[in-house]
Amino acid sequence: MGNKSFSETYLNFDQIDWANMQQATIDTLFMTFFSMVLVIIIGLLLGLALYSLGRKSSAGASIAYNIVSIVSNAFRSTPFMILMVLIIPFTTLLVGSFLGAKAAIPALVLSAAPFYARMVEIAFREVSPGVIEAAEAMGASYWEIIYKIVIPESVPALISGITVTTISMIGYTAMAGAIGAGGLGSLAWQEGFQRGNYTVTLVATVIILLIVFILQGLGDFLAKATDKR
């Protein structure tokens, strides 16, 4: 940065291409929204499978639970950047390219869905066993218990899990941008850091933080609004 002042380094807004900043913001929101739709669907199904298998005492259920758990943990524990590189052939086959916002979605989903699935499983396990036993005593079927008791009782925790996962997802999109996915992360890295245009990096970071704060506030509001306790 040499002898440049703080304002010359970080507050030189004439260096910003606002059209590019707008498109990068749209790309980040696109990746986050469509990835989270798939993450919520897959995470709920996977979390339900883990919860259901975990409640059964048979050997087959135990083996199935361990298999699902191991696969889930493998994807959840693999660093996102490594996972994104590993599945480049799959991504190319699926969307026709490994560059761009669409190409980031498979890696984002594979990374975040197991994480949310674990949060779903934990939320389901926290439902009072007494309530479930009472429903069973009244003759409710397994699926009636799931969609009439377990899921409704878990809604606040499920919303909190979605909020946490979405915020993590935004962080993943920023990392994906470093290897060609586009979005604010790509703009901050390529146009900002690599070209010494720190104003771009600062503005991109502020926009990401604003998105995070809005999502966190909305998530907290919805979790409180749906909490019956």
N, C-alpha and C positions, 0 to 999 in steps of 0.2 A: 504493500500500500504506500510505501515511500513516505513522503512528508505530507500527504493529503490529510486534511482535517476530517473529523468524524462526519460532518455534514456532506463533504465532497465524496466520501467513500460510500456512505450508506443512504444518504438522502438526496441523491442526484436523480430525481424522478424523470428527467428528460431522457435518461438512458433506457427507459422502460418502453417496450412495445406493448401497449395496453391490449391490442387485439390478440397478441400471442398469450398474454396473461389471462385474458378472458377464455380463450380456447383451452388453455391448460387447466383452468378451474373447471370448465365443463367436462374435460376428460377425466379429471380426478373424481368428480361427482358421478360420472357415468360408470367408471370402474367400481366405485364404492357401492352404488345403488344396485347394479345388476349382479355383482358378486354377492352382496348381502341377501338378495332375494333367494339365490341358490343356496347360500350358506344356511339361511333360516330353514328352508325346506329339508335339505340334507341333514342338517344338525338336529332338527326335531325328530326325523325318522331314525337317525343313528342313535340319538340319545334315548329314544323310546325303546329301541332294540337293546341297548345296554341295560336300561332299567328293567325291562321285562325279563331278560335272560338272568340278570342278577338276582331277581326275586325267586327264581326257580332253583330247586335243590338237586335236580337230576344231574347225572354225570355229563350227558349230552349238552345240557344248557350251560354247564360250567365250562366245557371245552369251547363251545360257541362263543361264550362271553369273553374268554381269554383271547380267542382269535380276533374277534372284533376289537377288543381293547388294544391288542398289540399293533394291529394295522392302524388304528386311530392314533395311538401314541407315536408311531413311526412318522406319520405325516405331520403330526402336531409338533414333534420335536426337531424335525429337520429345519435348519435355518432357511428362511424364505428365499434368499438369494440363490442358495444352492439348489433348492427345490425348483425354482423357476428355470435354472439352467438345465437341470436333469430332465425336465419334461418338455424341453424344446421340440423334440420330434413329435410328441403327442400334441402339443400346441399347434405346431405347423400343420399336422394332419387334420386337426379339428377346425381351425379358423383360417388356414391357408398362409399363415405368416407367424413369426415369433416376435414381430415388432408391432407397436401400436397398442392402444387402450384395450381393444378386444382380445389381443393375444395375452394380456396380463390376467384375464379373468380365470382361466383354468387353474393357474398357480395360486391365485388369491383364494379361490374356493377350496382347493385341496389343502391349503395351509390353515384356513380359518374354520372350515366346517367341523373337523374333529375337535377343535378347541371349544366351539359352541356346543357340540354334542355332549362334551363332558359337563358343561354348565347346565345343560338340559337334564342330564342324568342326576346331577346333584340337586337341582330344583325339584325333580319328581321324588327323590328319596326323602326330601324334607317335609313332604306331606304327611300329616299325622297318621300313623298306622291305625289308631283307634277309629278314625273316620272311615278308612278303607275297610276295616273289619266289620264295622256297622253296616256298610253298604253290602258287603258279602253276605252278612247274616240276613239281610232283607231280600236276598236273591238276585242282586245285580250281577250282570255278566261282567267278564273281564273288560271288554271294550266299553261298556257303560261306565264302569269305574274310571277308566282312562279319560274319556271325553266329558264326563259329567262331574268328576271329582278331582282327579289328579291334575289335569290340564288347567281347569279354572282356578284351583287353589295355588297353582304354580305361576300364574300370569305375572305377578310383580317381579318374581325372580327371573322369569323368562325375558321380560322386558329389560331388566338390568343386564342380563347376559347379552342381549342384542346390542345394548348401548356400549358395553365394554368391547365386544367383538367388532363393532363398527368403527370405534375409535382406533383399535388395533389395525383394522383394515386400511384406514387412511394412512397409517404409518407404513404399511406394506406397499401401498400404491406409490408412496414417495421413494421407497427402495426400488420398486419395479421401474420407476422412471429413469434410474441410473443406467439401466441396460436396455433402454429403448421403448418403454411402455408409454411414454408421454406423460402428460399431467404436470402438476406443480412441482413434483419431485424432479422430473426431468428438466424443467425450466430452471429450477434453482441450481441444479448441478451443472448443466451444460451452458446455459446462457449467463448464469450467475457466477458460480465458483470458477469454472474452467476458463472463462473469459475475463475474470477479475471484475465483473459487474455486480458488486455486492448489494446494490440497491435492489436488483431483481431477486436475489436470494432472500433479502429481508422481507420484501413485499410478499413473495410466495410463502414464506414462513408465517407471516401474519395472517394471510388468507387461510392457511391450513389450521392455524390456532383458532380462528373465528369459526370455522366449520366444526371443529372439535367442541368448542364451548357451546355452540348452538345445539349440537347433537346431545351433549351431556346434559344440558338443561332440559331439553325435550324428554330425554330418557328418564331423568329423575322425576319430572312432572308426571309422566304417564305411569311410572312405577308407584308413586304415591297415590295417584288417582284410582288405581286398580287394587290397592292394598285394602282389604276389608278388616284388617286387624285394628 
